[in-house]
Amino acid sequence: MNVSGTETTNSVSHFILVGFPSSPEMQLLYFGLFSVVYTLTLMGNAAIVCAVRWERRLHTPMYILLGNFSLLEICYVTTTVPNMLANFLSSSKSISFVSCFAQFYFFFSLGCDEGFFLCIMAFDRYLAICRPLHYPRIMTKQLYTGLAIFGWSCGFVLFLTPVVLISQLPYCGPNTINHFMCDPAPLMMLSCSEDTTTQFIYSTFNAVFMIGTFLFVLCSYALVIVAVLRMPSAAGKRKAFSTCASHLAVVILFFGSVMVMYVSPRSGHPVQVQKIVTLFYSVITPLCNPLIYSLRNKEMKTALRKVFRTEIPAHKI
């Protein structure tokens, strides 16, 4: 059936998310595997949030920002994994047009927020290590609270434009997305007309955001490393390097995979590669972050033991 004019843009009411095509038995196996991963991700990040909330010794800018980052990870992974799990058990694997773009908006807005939080955390470490005498005066409660609010809200504001532009493209069929989530690259490929302006705006937005935030983080930690190497105390060097190594590991995991995919969304990555890379930064990275931050941090490990073994029962009424 031929559709034209204004009807063209409204002819697709839902999309089909192909996900990971396989036998019903493999779909159940995937469901079990990703259910475990999702549960562990929620538990790990929630543990850090609780530790920061309940342990007074962690009421410092670095840990408060880390607690916010862990809460952000919980929201981030929840935008895609529950729907992916439902699709493993579904035969239709459909998602409505509105739900698809809602997932697109929240997933990439929260991903954008992650980039900003990594910048804020790098800035905090720069001040603490390179300007230790001025750190308490600069990093006040008002400043780190404002930075946290900025980190949470900025992505939602910035990503409105790309989402609106891509949602306004004409979709007249087909409606099958060979992915496990509503990713912008396959969505733009499904459009009836090739809008080079929208593609250019989206690619430029991604390139400026990702390269800008990555360079900011890189420069911050480069200055930190120079400052650490100048420290006279070997113990001080070890502690500073341990903290920075954890942060840099998360930065590399996040930016490394994301920049491959979204600086040039139509660069022709094989479909399976797209899925695996997206799976890595959207599911695996949020699972690894609590381990990276807690296993190398004695204060966090001590706080986790204290909170979950002692302090919670003490607060019972």
C-alpha positions as CSV (number, residue, x, y, z in Angstrom):
1,M,0.0,0.0,0.0
2,N,1.4,3.4,-1.0
3,V,1.2,6.1,1.6
4,S,2.1,9.7,0.9
5,G,2.0,13.2,2.4
6,T,1.5,13.6,6.1
7,E,0.3,10.0,6.5
8,T,3.8,8.7,5.7
9,T,5.2,9.9,9.0
10,N,2.4,8.1,11.0
11,S,2.3,4.8,9.2
12,V,4.7,3.0,11.6
13,S,3.0,2.6,15.0
14,H,5.5,0.2,16.5
15,F,9.0,-1.4,15.9
16,I,10.2,-4.9,16.1
17,L,13.4,-5.4,18.1
18,V,15.2,-8.4,16.7
19,G,17.6,-8.7,19.6
20,F,19.7,-11.8,19.5
21,P,18.0,-14.3,17.1
22,S,18.3,-17.9,18.3
23,S,16.4,-21.0,19.3
24,P,13.8,-20.8,22.2
25,E,16.2,-22.7,24.4
26,M,19.0,-20.2,23.7
27,Q,16.5,-17.3,24.4
28,L,15.8,-18.8,27.8
29,L,19.6,-19.1,28.4
30,Y,20.1,-15.5,27.5
31,F,17.2,-14.5,29.8
32,G,18.8,-16.3,32.7
33,L,22.3,-15.0,32.0
34,F,21.2,-11.3,31.7
35,S,18.8,-11.6,34.6
36,V,21.8,-12.5,36.8
37,V,23.9,-9.7,35.3
38,Y,21.1,-7.2,35.8
39,T,20.6,-8.3,39.4
40,L,24.3,-8.1,40.3
41,T,24.5,-4.7,38.7
42,L,21.6,-3.4,40.8
43,M,23.0,-4.9,43.9
44,G,26.6,-3.7,43.4
45,N,25.6,-0.1,42.6
46,A,22.9,0.0,45.3
47,A,25.5,-1.2,47.8
48,I,27.7,1.8,47.0
49,V,24.7,4.2,47.2
50,C,23.8,2.8,50.6
51,A,27.4,2.9,51.9
52,V,27.7,6.5,50.9
53,R,24.3,7.4,52.4
54,W,24.8,5.7,55.7
55,E,28.5,5.9,56.5
56,R,29.5,9.3,57.7
57,R,33.1,8.9,56.8
58,L,32.1,8.7,53.2
59,H,30.3,12.1,53.4
60,T,33.0,13.7,51.3
61,P,32.7,15.2,47.8
62,M,34.5,12.3,46.1
63,Y,32.2,9.6,47.6
64,I,29.1,11.7,47.3
65,L,29.8,12.1,43.6
66,L,30.6,8.3,43.4
67,G,27.2,7.6,45.1
68,N,25.4,9.7,42.5
69,F,27.3,8.0,39.7
70,S,26.3,4.6,41.0
71,L,22.6,5.7,41.2
72,L,23.0,7.0,37.7
73,E,24.3,3.5,36.6
74,I,21.2,1.9,38.1
75,C,18.9,4.2,36.1
76,Y,21.0,3.8,33.0
77,V,21.0,0.0,32.9
78,T,17.2,-0.1,33.7
79,T,16.4,1.8,30.5
80,T,17.3,-1.2,28.3
81,V,17.8,-4.4,30.2
82,P,14.2,-5.0,31.5
83,N,12.8,-4.6,28.0
84,M,15.5,-6.9,26.6
85,L,14.7,-9.5,29.2
86,A,11.0,-9.3,28.3
87,N,11.8,-9.7,24.6
88,F,13.7,-12.9,25.3
89,L,10.4,-14.4,26.5
90,S,8.3,-12.7,23.8
91,S,7.4,-14.0,20.4
92,S,6.4,-10.6,19.0
93,K,9.3,-8.5,20.3
94,S,7.5,-5.3,19.5
95,I,7.8,-1.9,21.1
96,S,5.5,1.1,20.4
97,F,6.8,4.1,18.5
98,V,6.5,6.3,21.6
99,S,8.1,3.7,23.9
100,C,11.0,3.3,21.4
101,F,11.8,7.0,21.4
102,A,11.3,7.2,25.1
103,Q,13.9,4.5,25.6
104,F,16.2,6.2,23.1
105,Y,15.8,9.5,25.0
106,F,16.4,8.2,28.5
107,F,19.2,5.8,27.6
108,F,21.2,8.4,25.7
109,S,20.4,11.2,28.1
110,L,21.6,9.1,31.1
111,G,24.7,8.1,29.0
112,C,25.4,11.7,28.4
113,D,25.0,12.4,32.2
114,E,27.6,9.6,32.8
115,G,30.1,11.5,30.6
116,F,29.5,14.7,32.6
117,F,29.8,12.8,35.9
118,L,33.2,11.4,34.8
119,C,34.3,14.9,34.0
120,I,33.1,16.2,37.4
121,M,34.8,13.3,39.3
122,A,38.0,14.0,37.3
123,F,37.8,17.7,38.3
124,D,37.3,16.7,41.9
125,R,40.4,14.5,41.9
126,Y,42.4,17.3,40.1
127,L,41.5,19.8,42.9
128,A,42.1,17.3,45.7
129,I,45.6,16.2,44.5
130,C,46.9,19.3,42.6
131,R,45.4,22.0,44.9
132,P,45.1,20.2,48.3
133,L,45.5,23.3,50.4
134,H,42.7,25.1,48.5
135,Y,40.5,22.0,48.1
136,P,38.2,22.5,51.2
137,R,37.6,26.1,50.3
138,I,36.9,25.4,46.6
139,M,34.9,22.1,46.8
140,T,32.2,23.4,49.2
141,K,28.9,21.6,49.7
142,Q,27.2,24.2,47.5
143,L,29.7,23.5,44.7
144,Y,29.5,19.7,44.7
145,T,25.7,19.8,45.1
146,G,25.5,22.2,42.1
147,L,27.8,20.0,40.1
148,A,25.7,16.9,40.9
149,I,22.5,18.7,39.8
150,F,24.3,19.8,36.6
151,G,25.5,16.2,35.9
152,W,22.0,14.8,36.3
153,S,20.1,17.4,34.3
154,C,22.5,18.3,31.4
155,G,22.0,15.2,29.4
156,F,18.2,15.4,29.5
157,V,18.4,19.0,28.2
158,L,21.0,18.4,25.5
159,F,19.5,15.2,24.1
160,L,16.1,16.7,23.4
161,T,17.2,18.1,20.1
162,P,18.6,14.9,18.5
163,V,15.7,12.8,19.7
164,V,13.1,15.3,18.4
165,L,14.9,15.5,15.1
166,I,15.1,11.8,14.6
167,S,11.5,11.2,15.7
168,Q,10.3,13.6,13.1
169,L,11.9,11.7,10.2
170,P,9.3,9.9,8.0
171,Y,8.8,6.2,8.9
172,C,6.7,4.4,6.4
173,G,8.1,0.8,6.8
174,P,9.8,-1.5,7.2
175,N,9.8,-1.4,11.0
176,T,12.3,-4.1,12.0
177,I,15.3,-2.9,14.1
178,N,18.2,-5.4,14.0
179,H,19.2,-4.5,17.6
180,F,18.1,-5.2,21.2
181,M,17.3,-1.5,21.8
182,C,16.1,1.6,20.0
183,D,19.5,2.7,18.7
184,P,19.7,5.9,16.6
185,A,21.7,4.3,13.8
186,P,19.2,1.6,12.8
187,L,16.3,4.1,13.4
188,M,17.7,6.6,10.9
189,M,18.3,3.7,8.4
190,L,14.5,2.8,8.7
191,S,13.5,6.3,7.6
192,C,11.9,6.6,4.2
193,S,14.1,9.6,3.3
194,E,17.8,10.1,3.9
195,D,18.0,13.3,5.9
196,T,21.6,14.2,5.7
197,T,21.0,17.3,7.9
198,T,19.7,15.3,10.8
199,Q,22.6,12.8,10.4
200,F,25.1,15.6,10.4
201,I,23.6,17.3,13.4
202,Y,23.5,14.0,15.4
203,S,27.1,13.0,14.4
204,T,28.4,16.5,15.2
205,F,26.6,16.6,18.6
206,N,28.1,13.2,19.5
207,A,31.6,14.1,18.3
208,V,31.7,17.4,20.2
209,F,30.3,15.9,23.4
210,M,32.4,12.7,23.5
211,I,35.7,14.2,22.3
212,G,35.2,17.3,24.5
213,T,34.4,15.3,27.7
214,F,37.1,12.7,27.0
215,L,39.8,15.4,26.5
216,F,38.7,17.2,29.7
217,V,39.0,13.9,31.7
218,L,42.3,13.1,30.0
219,C,43.8,16.5,30.7
220,S,42.6,16.4,34.3
221,Y,44.2,13.0,35.0
222,A,47.4,14.0,33.1
223,L,47.8,16.9,35.5
224,V,47.0,14.6,38.5
225,I,49.6,12.1,37.4
226,V,52.3,14.9,37.1
227,A,51.4,16.1,40.6
228,V,51.5,12.6,42.0
229,L,54.9,11.9,40.5
230,R,56.2,15.0,42.3
231,M,55.0,13.8,45.7
232,P,57.8,13.0,48.2
233,S,55.8,10.4,50.1
234,A,55.7,6.9,48.6
235,A,52.5,6.0,50.5
236,G,50.9,9.2,49.2
237,K,51.8,8.2,45.7
238,R,50.4,4.7,46.1
239,K,47.1,6.0,47.5
240,A,46.7,8.7,44.8
241,F,47.6,6.3,42.0
242,S,45.1,3.7,43.3
243,T,42.3,6.2,43.3
244,C,43.1,7.5,39.9
245,A,43.6,4.1,38.4
246,S,40.0,3.1,39.4
247,H,38.6,6.3,37.8
248,L,40.7,5.9,34.7
249,A,39.6,2.3,34.2
250,V,35.9,3.4,34.2
251,V,36.7,6.2,31.8
252,I,38.4,3.9,29.4
253,L,35.6,1.3,29.6
254,F,32.9,4.0,29.0
255,F,34.5,6.3,26.4
256,G,36.4,3.5,24.5
257,S,33.3,1.6,23.5
258,V,31.0,4.6,23.1
259,M,33.3,6.6,20.8
260,V,33.6,3.6,18.5
261,M,29.9,3.5,18.0
262,Y,28.4,7.0,18.0
263,V,30.9,9.5,16.6
264,S,30.0,8.2,13.2
265,P,26.7,6.3,13.5
266,R,26.5,5.3,9.8
267,S,30.1,4.3,9.4
268,G,29.1,0.7,8.5
269,H,29.9,-1.3,11.6
270,P,28.7,-4.9,11.2
271,V,25.4,-5.5,13.0
272,Q,26.8,-8.1,15.4
273,V,29.7,-5.8,16.3
274,Q,27.2,-3.0,17.0
275,K,25.2,-5.2,19.3
276,I,28.2,-6.5,21.2
277,V,29.8,-3.1,21.6
278,T,26.4,-1.6,22.8
279,L,26.0,-4.6,25.2
280,F,29.5,-3.9,26.6
281,Y,28.9,-0.3,27.6
282,S,25.2,-0.5,28.4
283,V,25.3,-3.8,30.5
284,I,28.8,-5.0,31.2
285,T,30.4,-1.6,32.2
286,P,27.7,-0.8,34.9
287,L,28.3,-4.3,36.3
288,C,32.1,-3.7,36.5
289,N,32.1,-0.2,37.9
290,P,31.1,-1.2,41.5
291,L,33.9,-3.8,41.5
292,I,36.5,-1.3,40.1
293,Y,35.6,1.3,42.7
294,S,35.2,-0.9,45.7
295,L,37.9,-3.6,45.3
296,R,40.7,-1.0,45.1
297,N,39.3,1.2,47.8
298,K,39.9,0.3,51.5
299,E,37.6,3.0,52.8
300,M,34.7,1.8,50.6
301,K,35.3,-1.9,51.5
302,T,35.3,-1.0,55.2
303,A,32.1,1.1,54.8
304,L,30.3,-1.7,53.0
305,R,31.2,-4.2,55.7
306,K,30.1,-1.7,58.5
307,V,26.9,-0.7,56.8
308,F,25.6,-4.2,55.9
309,R,26.9,-6.0,59.1
310,T,26.5,-3.5,61.9
311,E,24.8,-0.2,61.2
312,I,21.6,-1.3,59.5
313,P,20.5,-3.4,62.5
314,A,21.5,-0.5,64.8
315,H,18.9,1.7,63.0
316,K,16.0,-0.6,63.6
317,I,13.3,0.9,65.7
